[in-house]
Amino acid sequence: DKPLLFQPLAEFRYNNGGYVILGHVIELLGGLSYENYIREHILQPLGLAATGYDHDDLILPHRARGYRFENGAFKNAAYLAMSVPHAAGAIYSSADDLLAWLNALRGGRPIGAASAALMMSDHGHGYGFGFAIQSQFSQRHLVHAGGINGFSGVLIHYPVADLTLI
């Protein structure tokens, strides 16, 4: 019941809520929970064994602990149930699995090459369908960054140099 902030395609604003909605669409169309869908259709087929949907009671060996910096000192990050961010941040992974994920996308898996190209192409606002498209050191690169209570991460890929930083 609210008016649009701008006409479609006129502007772009990243919004985690869009990923939550996408997660629910995947559940409706896939007939599985978001967690089960990504496990069965993405993680297992690609062999991403160090990636999954996080749960409060899940014991992960060597799990990193999240911190915040406040008043000149580090403190434990505030608790956040992973059911809250859902498809917008409830996934844990390793650097090795993130690299394997990027390489799979670049190879047209688990989605086709045309869909992967849409993810990695600027659609007019410096953003593809999942990656920011930027330039640094006179080279185009793809970026996806994120953060959640005590954690932050970034994946940067320079296609011409075939260099990936995680």
Secondary structure as UniProt FT lines:
FT   TURN            8..10
FT   HELIX           16..30
FT   HELIX           34..38
FT   HELIX           39..43
FT   HELIX           44..46
FT   TURN            49..50
FT   STRAND          52..53
FT   TURN            56..57
FT   TURN            61..62
FT   STRAND          67..70
FT   TURN            71..72
FT   STRAND          73..76
FT   TURN            82..85
FT   HELIX           86..88
FT   STRAND          91..92
FT   HELIX           95..106
FT   TURN            107..108
FT   HELIX           113..119
FT   STRAND          132..136
FT   TURN            137..138
FT   STRAND          139..148
FT   TURN            149..150
FT   STRAND          151..158
FT   TURN            159..162
FT   STRAND          163..165
//
